[in-house]
Amino acid sequence: MKIRGWVMGFGLFWCLTSPSTTEAQVPDLAAARQLLSENPELVRQRLEESGLTDAEIRSRLAAAGLPTNALDGFLSGSSGGAPAVDASAFSALQLLGVTQIGLDGLEIVDQVEGMQEGMPVETEDFPIFGHDVFSRATSQFQPLMSGPVSDEYVLGPGDQLLAVVTGDVQIVEPLQIGRDGAVVVPTVGRIPLANLTLGQARILFRDRFAAFYSGLDRGTAELNLSISELRAIQVYVTGSVTQPGAYQLSSVATVTNALYAAGGPTALGNLRGVRVESRQGESHTMDLYPYLLTGDISGDRTLSEGDVVFIPPRERRVELHGAVSRPAAYEVTDEEGLADVLRAANGFAPRANRSRVTIHRVVRPADRGPGLGDRSAIDLALMPSDDPTAPNHVGGVLVPEIGLQDGDSIVVGAVVDLEDGFYVSITGMVAQPNRFPWREGMTIRDLMLLARGPTVGADLRYAEVTRLPDQRATGELADRIVVPLDSSYLSQRSPDGRYEGPPGIAFPPAGSAAEFALAPYDQVLVLRQPEFEMPRSVKITGEVSVPGEYTLLTKDDRVTDLVARAGNVLENGYLEGARLFRSEQSMGRIDLQLRAALADPASDENVLLQPGDSLHIPTYTPTVVVRGAVNSQVTVLYREGQDFDYYISAAGGFRYDADKGRTSVRFANGLARTRSKFLFWSSYPTPDAGSTISVPTKDPDSGIDPVQLTTSLVSVLGTITTLVIVIVNNTGS
């Protein structure tokens, strides 16, 4: 919680306990006491905004050696009047971070959660390491109330046992340890078990049962004693915990089980010093970091009836930002430093810049003075090291030893993106054109290897390099450099060791071109050989001697060349039905008159072929298909010399709803034509063999309704007749 602080303009009070304060800086105690007594609500407001409970505030004061009642006059249970103020109250307020010295006197400082001295404003929702482990806990983290326990388990009132005798005697006795610590077994009597381990109880049970069942000594019977249900104990979880209170837990519950039950620590909680106080006055402190970091539970302790688990307010906490595996806020002990925090974060992230680390720090009030800022930045150099056993070795570097202060913010930077650093790029005839990081001494050959070498068709006589210009006075954007290459840039070699490439331009021999060093931001262009193209193919199918896929021999190959290579057209091939399809740019069918092209190869009908073209020559089919709005859709035998009307008549003529004007004929080669018109005359195209006549139906919404037309005419005529009669009558009168 961030509250805007404000400065008491006339200078409020100063912490008398600061060892570095000069006599001139210490205000008059009596005057400060009077000012504080006149403004108690300001201090009460700051204490409430801190988020600390009264008990937590008193605990902090006791830990610092101050009287626990130093601030009672400002706490929630006070009467609300002007409290008594003494030197211990000033020290307490300074400890909690409510006040600090300023150029104009004592300031009421900006508040952050916990009010730790020197703590900067924390980022909202910045994770605190370990807290989420407890906040996401479910009932699965609670100890079971039944199940196997070790022989060292100490029995107590409430435990439920099950004694089973098998063999020549069959006995099953469910037993519960009473408040007196004993169980009563029929035929055996009372057996005291208080403070015995389960292993000791098994020995005692066998001895007592053997006195009544001799089979246990003879080996003809066997006794088994187990726990069917564990007793419940009551423990107390208090301090800086999410849900403080009393909890009923299993008798095998540990400190971590209690913390899971209570929801874990608050943002003010201390994970490094969780205390357990027993009724017998024993105290045990547990550091949760080994459990959270490595799963080490050696410090965990089984709780007993009445134990108190106390989470004190946190002490030193630092934030770790940037390129680390686990950015979070971490608590540090007095013996730990920067290297320990980095290890707790699982070290550097892969993109971390491991040359320097920056620590941002809020300067403690005692270290401030005229002309000095409230914040400082400490820049630390990291030394590379390959010795993982070296002190403070983390992720390949040596971290300098430096003490951390509460509220420090550690920032590990990341290496700059490729676009923001030195790089070179390569384009053109290479396998993987891309942008790559530049390094000192990098050559075109190095860059070519990164791009996985030249592709087939690359011109390795020279490459073009564009470089940032030294002068820009006349608007230069780049300098062009022609760099000689040679055949050694080829990735393939012949058996005799020579570099080989595809037939074409002869490249200079290997070793004839000097290495060319690249500068940052150079762009290398590997050119294509002039007129170089990889072999491309076309396809011919249908009625030819050898249908299949054929490679284009020249850029001037035409349809007739392809037909000739395919062994010419067979006798049943239908030249008028030949169709040419072009895949380039999804052009589809190309209008082709193959008979005319074969008759005159020099004509325009002899189409120039393109890679991917497909020529199909169908079988001669002497039929004409008539479909659509005719009285009988049929396939009619083709009759040479017969026109359009002949085939329509063969189909029974047009149907009543036929749209004659849109009737079309699709010829065998895919070409489609409709009725042609000239003045008052019109004619339909004459079908050929393999054609299809399509007669569409009329659009019912576009025609004229005869009934509606008749009705409209009658209405109009009636109106005219009435007007004529009126006019005649008026004229006659």
N, C-alpha and C positions, 0 to 999 in steps of 0.2 A: 504494500500500500504506500503510495507516494503522496505526501502532504506538503504543499508549498510552505517552506519555512519563511519566517519573517524576522527581521532584526529589530530589537528594541532600540530605538534611535538614540536614546540617551545613555545606552550601555547598561546591560543588566548585570549579571554576576559572572564570576570566573572561578573555575575549579581550583581550590586552594592546594590540592594534592599534586599538581603538575610540577615535577622536579625541575623543568627547564624554564619555568616562569620567572621573569625578573621582578624585582620589587616595584619597578615603575609600571608593570603590567597588571599587578594585582589591585583590583579596586578595593575601596574601603569596605570591610566586612559588614559593618553596621548599615552602610548605605545599601549594599547589595541585599542584605536580609530584609530591609524595609521594602525595597522594590519587589522582591520575590513574594513577600507577604501580601503585597497589594495586588499581585497578579497570579493568584494560585490556580485559577481556572485554566490559564494557558498551559501550565505544566500538567494538570490533570488531563487536558485534552490530548496532549502529546503522549502521555502514558497509555491512555485508552486506545489511541491510534496505533500503538506499537504492536497490539495483538497479544501481549504477554498478560497472563493472569497474575493476580496479586501473589499467589504462591510462587509462581515462577520468578517474579521480580525479587521476592525475599530470598529465594534460593540463589539467584545471581549475586545478591549482595553478600550473602553468607560465604559464597565461594571466593569472593574478592576480599574477605576479611572485614567487611563493613557491617555495622549493626543492621539486623534484619528489619528493625522498625524505623530506619532512617527516613523513609518516605511514607510512613503510615498516614501522615496528614494529607497526602495527595492521592491516596488510593481510594478505591470505590467504596470502602466501608467507612471513610472519614465523615466527619460531621458537616463538611462543606465550608467551614469558616476559614479564617486565615491560620494556616498551620505554623507551628514553631519551626524555625529554620536555623540550622547550625552548619558547621563545617562538614559533618558527615553527610548531610543532605546534598551539599554542593558536590561532594565526591561521588555520591550515588547517582546524581543526575548526569555527571560527566561519564561515569562508567556505562550507563545505559545509552549514552549517545544523544540525550535530549539537548545538551548544551555543548558549546565549544567557543573558544576565544575567537574574536573577530577584530578587524581593524578599529571598529567603533565600540568595542566592548564585547560582552558575551552574547552569542547568537542562539536562537532557537532553530535547530537545524532541520533540514528536510528529513522526513521519517521514511525508513524502509523497514520491512518486516524483520523484527528482531532487534533493531536499533543498535547494531554493532559498531563500535568505534572504527572509523576509517572505511566502512563498508560502502561501496558505490551503489548507485541505484541498480537493482537487478533487473534483468530482462524478464518481462512477463512470460509466464509459462515455461521459463527455462528449467529443464529437469534437474532435480536434485538426485544424485546417484543413490540408488537403493530404495528410495521412497516408493517407487512404483511397484516394487516387489511385494510390499505389504498392502498397498491400496488395491491391487488386483487379486488379492487372495480370495479363495473360496473355502467352503467347508472341507475340502479335500486336504487342506493344510492342518486340520485339527487332528490330534492323536486319537486313535481308535479306543473305544471303551471296552473292546474285547480283542482277543487274539493272543498270540504267544508272547511271553516276556522272558527275560533271561533269569537264570537261577539266582542272580544277585538282587532281584527285585524284592524290596522290603514290604512285607505284608502289613496291613493296617485295617482298622474298623471300616467296614463297607465293602471290602473285597469279597467277591463271591467265588467259592471254590467248588470243584467237582472231584470227588474221590471215587474211583472206579476200581473194584477188585474183580479180576477175571481168573478163570481156571476152574478148580473144583468147587469154588465159591463164586457166586455172581452177586455183586453188590454195587449199586450206584447211589451215592449220597451227595446231593447238592447241599452245600454249606455256605453260610455267610458269617463273616467275622463280626461279632457284636462290638458294642462300645467298650466292653471290657477287654477286647483284644483276643477273645477265645471263640472256639466253635464247640458245639455239642453234637457228638456223633452217637446215634442210638447204638446200643450194645457195647460201645467203647467208652463213652463218657466225654467229659470236658477236656479239650486240648488247647492250651494257651499258645497263641501264635504272634502276639504283639512283638514288633521289632525284629521278627525272624525273617530271614530271606526265604525265597521260595525253595531253594535247595535245602536249607536247614529244615523247613517244614516237611519236605518229602521224607527226610530221614526220621524225624519225629513221628510222623504218621505211620511209617512202616513198623517202627518199634512198638507203638501203641496197638496197632492192628494185629501184629504178630502174636501178642499176648492172648488174643481171642480167636485168631484164625491160624492154626498151625501150618496150613498149607503154604504160607508165605516163607516159613523157614525150610520146609521140605522142598520147595521149588515147584510145587504143584499149583500155586496161585501167584498172582502178580498184582501189585498195587500201583496205580497211576494217579498222581495228584496234579491238577492243572487249574488255571484261573479261567472261569467262564465269563466273568465281567469285572472290570476294574472299578475301583472306588473313584468317586469324584472328589476333587479338592477345590477349595476356594482360594484364589489368589487375587491380588490387587494390582492393577496397572494404572500408574499415575504419571504426572509430569507432562511433558510436551508430547502427548499422544493424541491420536485422532478421537478415540472414544474411551476416555478414562473411566474406570469403574471396577467393580468386583466381577470376576468371571469364574464359572464352574467348569473346570477342565479335568481331563483324565489324570490319574495319579502318575502317569509317565510323561506328562506334559513338560516341555522345556521352556526356556526363555523365549525362543523364537516362536513357539506355539502361542504363547501369551501375546506376543506382539502381533501375530497374524489375527488373533481373535479381536484385538483392540484396534485393528486397522492401521497399525504402524505409527511411526512418528509424524508429527506435524512438520511444517516447514522450519520450525524452530528447534526441532528435536535433534539430539546428539546421537549419532549412530556409533560413535567411537567409544562411548563410555556409559553403556546401559548398566545400571546398578540393580542388584537383587539384595534386598534386606530381609533376613529371616527373623522369626520370633525369638530365636535364641541370641540375637544380636550379631550374627555373622553377616558379613558383607562380601559380595562377589561382583566384580566388574567384568563386563563382556564387550569386546570390540566386534561389531558386526561385519566389518570389512572383510576379514578372512572368509567368513561364510558367504558373503555376497560375491567376492571376487574369485574364489577357488573352491567353494563348497566345503571349506574346512569347518567342522562342527566341534572341534576339540574344545573350544571355549564355551560351548553351550552347556547349560546346567539343567538337570532335572529339578523341577520345583517341588516344594513341600507345602503342606497346609499352612495358609496364612502368609506366605511369602509376598513381598511387595516388589514389583518390577517398576523401577523409576527411570524415566527417560529425562535426563537433565537438558537444559537449553544448550544449543550447540555453541561451540567455541570458535575455532578458526575454520572458515569455509572459503574456498576460492572457486572461481568459475574457469572452466577450460573450454575455449571456443576454437572453432576453425577445423583444420584438416587433421582431426584425430578420430580414432575408431569410435569413441563414445563421448561426445561433447556433453558435459554436465557440470553441476556444481559438486565439489568434493570437499569433504572434511579432512583436515590434516592435523596431525599431532605435532608436538614440539620437536620430535626427532625427524620428521619427514620434510622433504624439500620438493623441488620442481620435478626431479626424476621420478620420485614416488608417485606424484600426481599423474605423470604421463604413463607410468606403468598401470596405474589403476584404470586409466582410460583405454587400456589395451594397446597403447602405443600410437604411433603415427598412422594416419590414413595413407593409402598408396600415393595420393596426389599431394602429400605434404611437402612443403619447402623446408628441408631439414638443415638449412644453413643458419637460420636465425629464429628466435622466439622473442615476443614482446610481452612484457608484463605491465598492465595498466593499473595504477595504484592511486588511491585517495590518500593524500598525505595526512598523517596523524596530526592532531592539533598541536602536540608538543614539538613537532618538527617544522611547523610553519613559522613564517616571519615576514616582515615587510618586504615587498617585492617578490615574494615566492608564491606560486600558484597553489591551488588546493589539490591539483592532480599532477601526477608524473607518469612518464613512460620509461620503462627500463628495457633496453634492447640488448639481448644476449646472443653472442655468437656460439654456434654449435660446431664442435670439431669432429670430423669423420673418424671412425674407428672400426676396425674389423675384429676387435677383441671383445667378445661378449662377456668375458669375465672381468673386464675393467670396471672400476667403480663408476656408477652413474651412467653406464652404457644403456642406451635405449634406442632401438631401431637403427643401429648403424652409426650413431653419433654419441659423443660424450656431452652430457648435459652439465653445465656448470652448477656448482653448489651455491645456492642462494636461498636465504630465508624467505618464507612466504608470510604475508601479512593478511589478516582477516579482511575479506572483501577484494583481494587481488583478482584481476581478470587476466588470464593467460590466453594469448592469441597465437595459434600456430597457423601461419599462412600457407596457402596452396601455390603450387607452381602455376605460372600464368598460362592461360589458354594459348593454343597454338597461334591463334590470330593476333594475340597481344605480344608474342615473343618473336624471336628471330626464326624465320622460316624461309624455305625455297619451294618452288613448285615446278612440276613438269607436266606437260600436256602433249597431245599429238599421238604419234604412233608408238605408244608404250602400252604394256599390258595393264598397268594400274596407275593411270594418271591421278595425281593427288598432290597435296601440300604436305611437306615433311619438315621436321625441325632442322634448323641449320646448326652446324658445328664448325669449329675452327679447322681449316684445312680440307673441308668437304669439296669433292670434285664432281664433275658431271658423271663420271663413272660410278661414284658412290650413289648418286641420285638415281642413276639408271638401274642399279641393283635394287634399290628400294622400290622402284616402280616395276620390278620383275622383268626388266629387259625390254628390248624393242619387239614390236609385233612384226609379222610378215608384211613386207611392203614398205618398211621404214627406209628412209634415205639416210644412210650412214656416211655420206660424204661430208656432211657438216650439220650442225645444229644452230638454232638461232636463240641467243640469250638476250633478254631485255633486262636492263639494270637501272636502278634509280640514278638520275643524272646528278653530276656534281654541281652543275649550274642550272638555275631555273629562270634566269633573267629574261629570256626570250620565249618563255612559255613551254620549255621542254618538259615532257612527262616521263620519258624513258630514253635510255641509250640502247641502240641495237648493236650486238656483237655477234659476228659470224665465227663460230668455233669449229675448227676441223675435227672430224671423227675418222675412225678407220674400222676395219672388219673385226677388230678385237672386241667390239661392243656386241657382236652377235653371241647368242647364248649356245649355239650348236657348233660342234667341231666334227670334222671328218676323222676317219681312222688314223690318218697320218698327222693329225694335230692341227690341221688348218681350220680356220673359222669358216663356216659355210652358211650361206643364205639362199633364198630362192633365186632362180635365174632372173637376170635383169641387169641393173646397173652394176658395174664392177666397182667395189669399194676399195679405198687405199689399203695396202697391206697392214697387218697388225704391227703396232709399234711405231707407225709413221706419224701419228698425231700425238702431240704433247698433252699432258693432263691439264685440265683447265679448272682452277680453283674458283669456287662460287662465293659470292658475297651475300649477306642477308637480303632477302626479298627478291633475289634473282628468279626469273621465270624462264624455264627452258622449254623450247618447242622443238620436238623431233618431227621432221617433215615427212610427207609421203613421197615415194618415188613418182616422178612424172608419168602419167598415163598408166599407172599401175592399178590393176584390178585383179581380184581373185577370180578364178573360173566360176562362171554362173551357168545355169542350165535352164532349158525349156522342156516341155513335155508334149508328146503327140499320142493320141489315143484313137481308137476306132478302127476303121477299115483301111489300114495300111499294112504293108508286109511285116515291118518290125516296129510295132509301137513301143514307146518307152521314153526315158528321160535322156536328153542329148545336151551336151555342153556346147555353149556358143563358142564358135571358133574366132569370130571377129565381131566388131561392133556393127558390121554391115550385114550380118546374117538376116535373111528374110524368110517369109513363109515358104516359098518354093524351095529354098535350100533345105529347110527342115523336112519337107515332104520327100525330097529326093534322097536325103540321108535315111529316111524311114522306109525306103524301098518302093516309093510311089503308092498310089491309091489302088486298092483292089477293085475287081470288076463290080462288086455289089456296093462299093462305096458311093455315097451320094454327095457330090461336090457342092450342089446348091444348098445342102443342109449343113455344110461345114461351119463350125462356130469357133471363134477365137476369144479366150478369156484372159484378161490381164489383171494380175494381182497387185501390180505396182499402183500405189495410191488408191487401191480398192476401186479401180476403174470399171471392172466387170467385163461384160461382153463388148467386143469390138466388131463393128460392121465389116463383114468380109465377103467378097465374091471370089471364092477360090478358083472357080472355073476360069474366070477372066484373068486371074493372076497367073495361072498355069499356062494360059494361051499367050499371054504377053507379060513375061517377067519384068519388063521395063515399065509397066504401067503402075499407076498409083495403088491399084488393088493388091499389089505385092507388098504387104505391110512389113515394115522393119520390126524385127523381133526385139523384145525386152526380157531381161532375166525374170523368170517366174511365169512367163506366158504358157498357156495351155491350149493346144489345138485339138479339136475333136471332129472326126469325120464319121458321120453316122451311116448306118445301113440304109439302103434305098427302101422306102416304105411307100407303096403306091396307094395311099389312102388320104382322105380328107376328113377330119373330125368336125362335126357340127354340134355345138352345145349351146346351152342358154335358153332364151325365150323363143324356142321353136316348138312345133307341135310334137315332134318326135326326135329326140337327140340320137343321132346315129353316126356311124363311121362309114363314109361313102367311098367306094372304089374310085381312084383318080382316073379321070378321062381327059386325055390331052385335048386341048381346044375348047373344053367346056368352061363356061364362065361362072360367076358367083351365083346367079339365079338358079343354075342347074343344081347346085348343092343345097341351096335353101329349099328348092322344090322337093329334093330327095328327102328332106327332113320334115316334110308336111307343111312347109311355109312358115311365115312368122306367126307367132302367137299374138292374141289380141293385145297383150300388154308389152309387146316387144318395142324396144327403143331402137328403131331402125337407123337413126342418125348416128348412133354411137357404136354400131356394129363394126368389129375389127377382124382382120385376118392376120394371124401370126404365121409367117413362113417357116420353113424347115430350118433356116439358118438363124432364127430368133428375131428377125426383123418383123415389126408389126405396122400395119397400115389400116386406115379407116376410109370411109366414103369421101370422095373428092367432089367438090361443087364448082360450077361455073355458071353464073347467071341462074337460069331456070333449070339447068341440066345438072345431073349428078350421076356418078358411077362408082361401083364398088370394085375393089382390087380383085384380080383374077387369082384364085388359089393355085398353088402348085402341089406336087406330091409332098406329103408330110405336113401340110398346112393344117391349121386349126382355125375354124370360124367361131367367134364368140359373139352371141347376141345378148346384150344386157336387157333387163326389164326397166320399164319406165318408173320414174319417181312418182309415187301417188300424190305427193304434195305439189308437184309442179304442173300437173295436167289441168284441163278445163272440165268442170263437172257439168254435163249436159242438162240435168234437171235444174241445177241452180241457174244456168244460163237461160233456160226457158222461162223460169219463174221471173227472173229479172226483166226479160224482154216483155213479158205480159204486163208486168207492173208499169214499165215505162210507157207501153202503148196505151194502157188505161189512163194514165195521167195525161197523155197528149190528147186522147179523145175527149176527156172532160174539159180541157182547155179550149178545144175547138168549139164545142157546144156552147160554152159560156160566151165565147167571142161572137158566134153567130146570133145568139139571143140578144146580146147587147147591140149588135149592129141593126137587127130587125126592129128593135124598139126605138 
